[in-house]
Each structure stands twice: as C-alpha cells, then as structure tokens.
C-alpha cells in the first residue's frame, strides 16, 4: 500500500513500569540508524517510537507508588522515556502513547469493526497469566522448580517470577482462523520474519495450531474500554500492537496511512511472536496489508543473563554516554554485536573498542588528515586527481554497506566502512606525506595524496553519519564542505572536487581512562 520509496520503521512501544536501560536503547539506536540510512538514501522515511501505558502491570506499579496510572505514565514519559531519546540521539518523527486520544479512538473503531464482522466472540478463559509479559502462558513457557525461592510454583521463563492463575469472562479474537494464512505468508515471503532463527521458531509455533486469543479483561479497568461492553478493557497487547497503524492515520487519516503503510518492525526476539503472529492475523481480519518485515534482534546480556531491572543488571544509557558520548554508545552496540543474535556487554570491551576503533582509528585519522592539509597546503584541499585504488575502495565500501543495511545487517555495514578506515590509515603510513613535503619535486604527488585522504575522510563522514551524527557533523564542518551532511546520499559513492578549506578539528573521540568508565 505504501508509495514507492516509502520506508516506515518502528521500535516497539515500551512499558512505562520502569525507566529505560541499555537494552531498550539498543533497539532504539538500531532502528534509528536504519531510518537515518534510508533518509540519506532518498526514501520517504518515517520513524515511530513510543510508550505502552495500559494494563495490569502499569496499574499495579502506579498503585505501589501511590499515584494514578495516568499520573505514573506522564511522569515516566516526561522524566525518563523522552529524555533518553535525546541522550542517544534518536531522530524519531513521531512519539505515540497508548493513552493518546488518537490511539484510543482508533483502537475502539478497529475492535468494533472486527466484532461486527464476526471475528470476536464472548467466552471464559482460565490459565496461567504472567503480569510481567501481560500474557497467558502455555505449559512450554513455564518452569516448575523443585527447590529455591519459588519451589512448587509455575515460573515464567522470561521474567523468572511466579505466574498467576486467572479465570474470567473475556472476549476472544478468532485467531485460530488465520493459521493457514499465516503459514502461507511465511512461505511466500521468506523475509517477512527475520532472522532465520526467529522465523523458524514462529513457523513451528503456528504449525502446532493456534488458539483463539483472549482480548479483554474485566478484573481491572486501566485500559481502553471495549466499545460494546464497557465493563471490559482491551487486552494490552491487542491495544499496543495497533499503535503502528493508529500513529500513521488508520481510522482518521486515510491518505497518511496509505502513504506510510506497511511498516518494518524492529523488536526484541522475546516479543517477535506477538508481532509475527497476532499482529498480522489482526490485520488480515481487518482486510489490511500485513507489515513489510518483522525483525527480532537478540538480547543484550550482562553476566550471561538478559538485561533486567528486576535482576539489577539494568544499566542506564547515561552511565555510558556520560563517559564515552552518544556516538560511541551507538557505534559500539551496533558494531560489536551481530544484529539478530544475542550479545554480551562489558565495560572492558566497550573501552577497548572505543580506544582502538574510534579514538585511535577513525578519530585519529580525521585529525591527522586535517592537520596535514593545514600544515602542508595552508588549509586548502588540493584539487588533484585521486589515487584510483582508494577511489575504487570508497565505491566498493559504499555499495557493500548499503547492501548490508538492506538486509538489516547493520554490523556488516559498519565492518565494511571500517575497511576504508583501515585502508586510509595504511595509506597515510605508506605514502608518508611528511616525507613528500620535504621534497619540492614531490609537490604534485603530495597534492594527490592529500586530495585522496581528504575525500576518503569525507566519505567516512557521510557513511558514518547515520551511526555517529555528532562526530561526523564536526568532521564535515572541519572539512569545509558545503551543504548539510544529512543531505548527502549514502547509497552512492560520495564525490566532490577539491579546493575546499579545512578548519581546526578537536579530537572527535577524546581518550577515556578505563577507571573512569567503570566508576
């Protein structure tokens, strides 16, 4: 349905039961880099993020803090979730809250449509319910320890907390009607769910047979009222998933919805099932196109465990950015971890990569090139023929990085760009401009070398700009380039004539002591 060249991408909307940690920030940054890259490729790009504010978990958290659920959500959004977007430089186009009127009105409209068309019916459900997941659990989702704190209880594998046994009258969505259609979707669009490990898990889940989904609750009232029965509120996931459509106009702005939809969803692998099973089934029932892709990335692990506030392994993004800066935060998590797999975080690895790849690699290269042009050519970039080997490498690296982004392989894109960093550093050593500068007969050769280096560093500024917007903006300004950096295309090799004037460049990545990073 979306127009050619349209790219609509979303993060999950995050629960406001607590403050964000670097696991949340990892998802935000990855999605932001994909959005920035597509913007700089000329696509009509839209990035959505937001917060999920309904449900029993929020109601209980608010009560424990002595405030109403809405007051709790307002506080967390204003003091934690919106500020973290600035902390890690997220360039989102919209921020949706499930308490927004635009969302609540559209959810009620969507629900009424499915009810009127016979996709929803009344029934009774009894089962194990995890408040943390806001989900009824199947036996395979539970553990039953024989000893320890929760001996004899059924435990949610994700939250490691006891589940509750609930029985109540609910309204159900006839999700079982869509099993065959979902399997056909996965078969005909093999890249609908990615990576393969998540896709295979989803297919096996659906092949086992789908049960109808309980989509309302009557045991609490913090949520959107079911339009034909206000004694019930909408199940939080059925409400939350709709944000991706309501935010771009479903139910209120048909033109906007047609322009943007379908979306690319970037989610953690633990919620991929909701996005790759329940959500497309909902859309099929409503006669709407399914999402373009669902990508379930891996977990950030600390000490071998998934990051969690309840387990005291949650790290606030500012704990890293206050020491290393937001660019290093963004670069580290996307280069050190294969996107789609689990990855372990450690301060030691972060510090080592910062020093080797940013301070001593990219940052030092940029500083040296600017300094040599200032010293040997009075700050003017020579307008000379560039060395063909570097010219070819710039094109190859650009093509490889762009292709990698197209398959969500952000880590591969960064590895490709790193090839150019290494090549230019090696080129400086091999060509030794400081030696050429001492020999008047080598003046023309020095011009070629400096022109090649200046252009190569400019290419790095362009290619790295979706990942490290602050450092690359500083470098772009120091290179004396005209035009906004964010307007430079990343999908084709950057080109421009010499003759610009460089200006002094402070270190892009000041050296950081390991002790300060761990303090």
N, C-alpha and C positions, 0 to 999 in steps of 0.2 A: 504494500500500500504506500510506503514512503517513497518520496521522489528520488530520482537518480542523483547520486552524490550526497544523499542524506545519511547521517550517522548519528543515531540516538543511542546513548550508552548510559547505564545506570549502575550505581552501587546498590547494595541492599539498603533498606532503611533500618536504622539501628535502634534497639530498645533503649529507652531513657531510664532504665532502672539503675544505671550507674554511669560513671564518667568513662570516656573513651581511653583505650590503651593502644599500644602499637599494633596489635592485631587488627583493630578497626582501621587504623591509619594506613596499614599496608594495603588493604582493599581500596581505600580512598585514593592513595597515591597511584596504584596500578591503573585504576580506572581513569584518573586524571591524565596520566601520561598517554594512554590510548586516545583520549579525547583531544588532547593538545596536538598529538601527532596527526590525527585526522583533520583538525582545523588547519594545520600548516600543510596539509596535502590538498586543500581546496574544498573539502567536504563541508556541507551544511551540517555542522555538528552541534549537538545539544547534550550536556552532561547534567544528570539529575542525581541528587543525593537527598537525604532527609532522615526523619526520625519516626519511629513506630511508638505510639503513645497510648494505645489501648490495651486492655487485657488484665487478667488477674494478677500477673506478676507486678505490673505497674501499680495497680490498686493496693496491693499488699505493701509494696515498697513505700508508697506515699503515706499509707496509714502508719507504718513503722516510724516515719519521720514527722508525723503529726500534722500533715498538710493534705489538701485535696489532691486527687490525681492530676488535675489540670495545673494546679499551682506547682506541683512537683515537676511536671513536664516542662512548664515555662522556665523554671529555674535551671534545670539541667540543659535545656537547649541554649538559653542565653549565656550561661556561665561555663559550659563545657563543650557542647557539640558544635556550635557556631564558631567559637574561638579556635578550636582545633583545626578547622579548615584554613584559617589564616596561618596557624603555626606551621603547617606542612604545605602551604601554597597551593590549595585546591582552587581551580578556576571553574567552579560549577556555574551553570546557567540558571539553575533553579534549586530551591530547597523546599521540599514538601514535608508537612507534618500531617499525620493522620487525624489530627484534631482540626485541621483547616476545614472551613466550611465547604470549599470547592471539592474537597475529597469526600467528606461525609455525605454531601448531597448526591454525588455521583455514585458512591457505593450503594446507597439506598435504591437508586434508579437501576443499577445493574442487578441487584438482588431481586427487585420486583420483576424485572424482565425474565430472569431465569425461573422465578416462581410461576409467573403467568404462563410460561411455555412448558411447564411440567418437569423441569429439571430439579425441583426441590420438593421434598415431602416431609411430613412430621413422623417422628419415631422416638424410641427410647434407646439410650446408649449407656452401657456400663463397661468400664475398662480402667486400665492403669493410665494415669494422667501425670505428665511432668509439667509443673508450673514453669520451670525454667525454660523449657522448649515451647511451652504453650501448645502441647501436642499430646494426643492419646498415643500410647506406645504399644507396639506389638511385642510378643514374647522375645523375639530375637533382638529387640532394642534394649533389653533389660539384663541385669546381673542379679544373682541371689547369693551373696556371700554367706559363708558358714561361720565366719568369725570376724572380729573387728567391730568398729563402732556401729555399723549398720547390719550386723548379723541377723539373718532371718527376714530381712526386708528385701523388696524388689527395688533395684537401684538403676537409675537412668545411666547408660554408658557414657553419655556426653557430659552430664553435669555431676555425676558421681554422688547424687543425692537421692533419697527415697522418693518414689512416686506415690501419688495418691490414688485411691480407688473412688471413682466418681460414677454416679448413676443419676441421670436426669433426662427429662423430655427435651429433645433437641429437634431442630430442622436439619435435614440431610440433603446434601448435593449428590445426585446420581452419578458419581464419578466412575462407577463400575461400567457405565455405558460407553466409556471412552478408551478402554484398554486397547482394543484393536486399532483404533485410530491413532493412539499414541505410538504403538509399535510400528505402524506404517510410517509415521512421521520420522521416527528414529532410523528406519531403514532407508527411506527416500532422501533424508537429509542427514547423512552420517556426521556432519559437523554441527548439527543442532546442539548437541550436548558435548562439551569438551572439558578436560582432556579425555582420552580413551578410557582411563581407569574409572572416571566418574560415569561416563557413558555406559560402560559395561555394567556397572552397579545398578544404574537406573533401569536398563533393559531387563536385567534379572528380576528386579523388584516388580516391574509391571507384568512380566511373564508369569509370576506367581499368582496373579489375579488381583484386581483392585477391589477394595471395599468402598462402599459409599461413605462420604465424608460428613461428619457432624460439623455443621457450620454456624451453630448458635449456642449460646449459653444463657441459662436462667438463674444460675447460682450466684451471679454477681452482676452489677449493672454499669461498669465502666467500659463503655463501648458504644458503637453506633446501633441505634435501635433497629430491630427488624421491622420494616415498614408495615407489614400486615399483622404483626404481633409484637407490640412494644414491651411485653414482659420479657422478651429475649433481646440479647445484644449479639452482634455479628462476631463469630469466631475470629480471633485476632489475625490469623494468617489469611483468611478469606478477605478480610478488610485490608490488610497490609499489602498483599500482592497487587491489589487493584491500584495502588499508588502510581505504578509505572504507566498506567493508562490515564488515570484521572489527572495526573500532573501535566499531560500534554493535550488535554482537552476532551477526553472521552466524556460524553454526556453533556458537554457545554460548548465546545468549540470544534466542530467537525473538520473545518479547514486545517486547524492546527494539528489535530490528531492525524489526519491524512498526510500531512507534511512530515511528521516525525515517525510515526509507527511503521514497522515494528522496531523493537528495541534490542540492544545487546545487553545482557545482564551479566555483570561480574559479581560473583558471590563466593562465600566460603563453601568448601565442599560439604560441610555438615548441613547446609540448607539447600543444596542443589536439588534434592528430591522435591521440595516444595515448588521450586521454580521450573523444574523439568517435567513434573507430573501433574501436580494440582493446577498450576497456573495455566499451562496450555489447554488442559481439559476445561477449565473455566472459560477460556477464550473460545474454544471450539463450541461450547454450549451456547455462547452468545453470538456465534456466527462471525467472529473476528479473527484476523490473522494471528498466528502464534508468533512468539518472539523470533528474532533472527538467529540468535545464539544464546546459550546459557553456558558460561564458563565457570566451573567450580575450582577455584585455586586451593592450594594446600594450606595447612596451618602453620603459624609461627610457633615454634617450640622453644621453651626455656627449661633447661634441665631435663629435656626429654619429654616434657608434658606440654599440651596445648596451653597457650597463654590464658590466664583466668584470674579475674579479680578475687574470686572466692578462694582460690588456692594461693593467693598472694604472689602470683607470678606476673601480674599485670604491670606493665611499665608505661608510664605516661609519655606521649611523644615529646613533650617539652624537656624531659630528662635527657633526651638525646640532642634535640635541636639547640638547647641552651649551650651545649658544649661544642657540637660539630656543625651546627647550622642546618637549615631545612634542605638545602641542596644535597648535602652529604647523606642525610636521612633518606631522601628519595632515591638517590643513586645506589646506596648500599643495599637496601632491601630488594631492589629490582635487578641488581647485577649479581648479588651473592646467592640468590635463591632462584632455582629453576621454576618459572611461573607455571603453576599447576601441580607442583609437588610440595611436600612439607619442607620446611627449612628451619634450622636451628639458629637462634640469635645468641651472640655473646659479645660482651664489651670488647674483649680482646680481638676478635675477628673484625669488628667494626673499626677499631682503632688502627689495626694493621692495614686494612684496605684503604682507609682514609689517607694514611701516610703514603702508601705505595702507589695507589692508583689516582688519587686526587691531588694531594699536596706535591708529591714528587713526580707524578706522571703528567696529567693534563695541566694542572696549575703551574708547575714549574716550566713546562713547555711554553705556555702562553706568555709568562713573564719574560723568559729568555728571548722569544721572538720579538716582542715589543721593544725590549731593551736594546737588542742588536740593531733594529731599524732606527731607533732614536740615535744610537751611537755612531753607526756607520753611514746613515743616509739622512741625517738631520730630520728624522721622524717622518720622512716621506717614503711610502711604499713604492719601490721601483716598478715602473711599467715595463716589465720584461717578460719574455717567453718563459713559461714554467716547465720544469722537468716532467717529461711525459709519464715516467713511472709513477710519480705522485699523483698526477692528473688522473691517470687510469685507476689508481687505487681509490681516490676520492669517489669516482663514479661507482666502482665495484662495492665499496663500503656503503654508499648511499642506497644502492639497489638492494643489497643484502639486508640492510637494516629495515628498509621499507617492506620488503617481503616478509621479514620476521614479524613485524608488527601486524601484518595482515593475518597471521596465524596465531596471534596473541602470545608469541614467543618473545616477550619483552627482554628477557635475559639474553637471548641470541642477538637481538638488535644492539644491545649495549656491548656485547662481545665483539660484534662487527666494528662498531665505532672505535673500540679500544685498539683494534688493529691499526687504525690510522694514527692514533696517539703514539703507539709504539714505533710505527714506521717513521713518523716525523721526528721523534726523539733520536732514533737511529740515524736519520738523515742529517740532523744537526751535528752529531758526532762524526759522521763520515765526511761531511763537506767542510767542517771546521771554518765557519765564516770568519772567525777571529784570525785565522791564518791568511785567508784570502784578502782580508782588509789590509794586511801589511804589504801586499804586492800590487802596485798600480796596474800591472799587466793583467791582473785577475779581476779588475773592476767590473767588467761585463758579467763575468761568472758570478761574482758576489751579488750583482743585481738579480740574476736568475735564481740564486739560492734564496735570497730574502723574499723575492716575489712568491716563490714556491711555498716557503714557510708561512708567509702572511695569509696566502689563500688557503693553505691547509688548515691553519688555525681558525680562519673564518668559517670553513666548512664544519669544523668541530663545534663552533659556536651555534651554528644552525642546527646540526643534528642533535646536539645535547640540549637544546633549548626546551623541548618538552619535558625533559627529565630534571634539569638544573636551571630553572628560569632566572635565578638571581645572579649566579656566577656568569652565565652566558650573556646576560644583558650588560654586565660590567665589561666583559671582554669585547662585546660588539661595539660599545661606546669607545673603548680604548683603540680599537682598530679604525675608528673614524668612518664607519660605514653609514651610508645614508639609508633611509627607510627603516621602518620598525623591524626588529628582529622577528617578532611573531608573525610578520607578513611574508617571511622568507619560506620558500617551499622546501619540505623535507623529502619529497618523493622524487625529486630530480636533482642531479648534481648542481650545486650552487656555483654561480660563475659571476665574475665581475672584473673589470680592468683594474690595473694598478693605478698608482698616483694618489691614493688617499693619504691622509696624515694621521699618524698614530699619536696617542697621548699616554702619559704615565699610567701604569696599571699596578695597583696594590695587589698583594698576594690574594689569589682567589680562594685559597684554602690554607689559612694560617695554620702553622703546626700546633698540634694539641698534644699535651703530655698525657700518657696513659693514666697516670694517677688522677688527673682532673676528670678524665672520662668516667672513672669508676666511683668518684666521690658522690 
